[in-house]
Amino acid sequence: MISVVASLKIKDGHQADFEAAAKKLMEAVAANEPDCHYYHFHRSDDPCVYVAVERYENMAAVENHGKSDHFKELGAALGPHMDGRPDIMRLEEI
């Protein structure tokens, strides 16, 4: 299993719009990616920081996620609300 943890800084005042776009992306992943076992965004203690936690069957599933049409479209919808690039950590289960 491969896990991905991404910390995303959001522009202040954009939280509601970011959450709406993130929910659409979570729904699309759940509907279209059977090898993604968990894909959820979480609010942190900082109102401008969200964390995405993802769990995939294997690296091919991670790559397929990034290439999917729904990720390209809906992931792009997150961009205007973000304050910089996400900090991404990939983890391989032992």
Residue pairs with C-beta under 8 A, 6 or more apart in sequence:
1 37
1 55
1 56
1 57
1 58
1 92
1 93
2 55
2 56
2 57
2 58
2 59
2 61
2 62
2 90
2 91
2 92
2 93
3 53
3 54
3 55
3 56
3 90
3 91
3 92
3 93
4 52
4 53
4 54
4 55
4 56
4 62
4 88
4 89
4 90
4 91
5 51
5 52
5 53
5 54
5 88
5 89
5 91
6 51
6 52
6 54
6 86
6 87
6 88
6 89
7 44
7 49
7 50
7 51
7 86
7 87
8 41
8 49
8 50
8 51
8 52
8 78
8 82
8 86
9 48
9 49
9 82
9 83
9 84
9 86
10 18
10 48
10 49
10 50
10 81
10 82
10 83
11 48
11 81
11 82
11 83
12 47
12 48
14 80
14 81
15 47
15 48
17 81
18 50
18 78
18 81
18 82
19 41
21 74
21 77
21 78
21 81
22 41
22 50
22 52
22 78
23 41
24 74
24 77
25 39
25 70
25 71
25 74
25 75
25 77
25 78
26 39
26 40
26 41
28 70
28 71
28 74
29 36
29 39
29 65
29 70
29 71
30 36
30 39
32 68
32 70
33 39
33 61
33 64
33 65
33 68
35 56
35 57
35 58
35 60
35 61
35 64
36 54
36 55
36 56
36 57
36 61
36 65
37 55
37 56
37 57
38 53
38 54
38 55
39 52
39 53
39 54
39 55
40 52
40 53
41 50
41 51
41 52
42 50
42 51
42 52
42 53
43 50
44 50
44 51
48 83
52 86
54 62
54 65
56 62
56 65
62 90
65 71
